[in-house]
């Protein structure tokens, strides 16, 4: 089970980024990062288009369940970082 201190949200430029601690590695929601860096109104569409242009991105992303806006756990593309 994930410890309370190793899951949840972080804030960057007043925007929330979902993250999850798993196997000694932080995983961050790709679409949350896209929303912040691009100011995109539809980060999911932006991510779909980016994966079409750069298919190698799919190989470094993991589908992990993270809370959605409605509070339900849904599978999201996530990037892992072991810092």
C-alpha positions as CSV (number, residue, x, y, z in Angstrom):
1,X,0.0,0.0,0.0
2,X,1.1,3.5,-0.8
3,X,2.0,5.7,2.3
4,X,-0.1,8.8,2.7
5,X,3.1,11.0,2.5
6,X,4.0,9.4,-0.9
7,X,0.9,10.1,-2.9
8,X,-1.3,13.0,-3.9
9,X,-1.0,16.3,-5.5
10,X,1.8,18.8,-5.9
11,X,1.3,22.4,-7.0
12,X,3.3,24.2,-9.8
13,X,2.4,27.7,-10.8
14,X,-0.9,27.5,-8.9
15,X,-1.9,24.3,-10.9
16,X,-2.2,20.8,-9.5
17,X,-0.2,17.9,-10.8
18,X,-1.3,14.4,-9.8
19,X,1.5,12.1,-8.7
20,X,1.9,8.6,-7.3
21,X,4.9,6.9,-5.5
22,X,5.3,3.4,-6.8
23,X,8.4,1.0,-6.8
24,X,10.7,3.7,-5.4
25,X,9.8,6.1,-8.2
26,X,7.5,9.2,-8.6
27,X,5.0,9.0,-11.4
28,X,3.4,12.3,-12.6
29,X,0.3,12.7,-14.8
30,X,1.4,13.6,-18.3
31,X,-1.8,15.5,-19.1
32,X,-1.4,17.6,-16.0
33,X,2.1,18.6,-17.1
34,X,0.9,19.3,-20.6
35,X,-1.9,21.6,-19.3
36,X,0.7,23.6,-17.3
37,X,3.4,23.9,-20.0
38,X,1.1,24.5,-23.0
39,X,-1.9,26.3,-21.5
40,X,-3.9,24.0,-23.6
41,X,-7.7,24.0,-23.1
42,X,-7.8,20.3,-24.1
43,X,-4.8,18.6,-22.7
44,X,-6.1,15.1,-23.6
45,X,-6.5,16.1,-27.3
46,X,-3.0,17.6,-27.1
47,X,-1.5,14.4,-25.7
48,X,-3.3,12.3,-28.3
49,X,-1.9,14.4,-31.1
50,X,1.6,14.4,-29.5
51,X,1.6,10.6,-29.3
52,X,0.7,10.4,-33.0
53,X,3.6,12.7,-34.0
54,X,6.1,11.2,-31.5
55,X,5.2,7.5,-31.1
56,X,8.3,6.8,-29.0
57,X,6.6,8.8,-26.1
58,X,4.3,5.9,-25.6
59,X,7.2,3.6,-24.7
60,X,8.3,5.7,-21.7
61,X,4.8,6.3,-20.3
62,X,2.9,4.0,-18.0
63,X,-0.8,3.7,-17.5
64,X,-1.5,4.2,-13.8
65,X,-4.7,4.8,-11.9
66,X,-4.9,8.2,-10.4
67,X,-7.9,10.2,-9.2
68,X,-9.9,12.0,-11.9
69,X,-11.7,15.3,-11.3
70,X,-14.8,13.4,-10.2
71,X,-12.7,11.5,-7.5
72,X,-12.9,8.2,-9.3
73,X,-9.7,6.3,-10.0
74,X,-9.0,6.3,-13.8
75,X,-6.0,5.1,-15.8
76,X,-3.8,8.0,-16.9
77,X,-0.5,8.2,-18.8
78,X,2.2,8.8,-16.3
79,X,6.0,9.5,-16.5
80,X,8.3,8.1,-13.8
81,X,11.2,9.9,-12.2
82,X,13.5,8.3,-9.7
83,X,15.3,11.3,-8.1
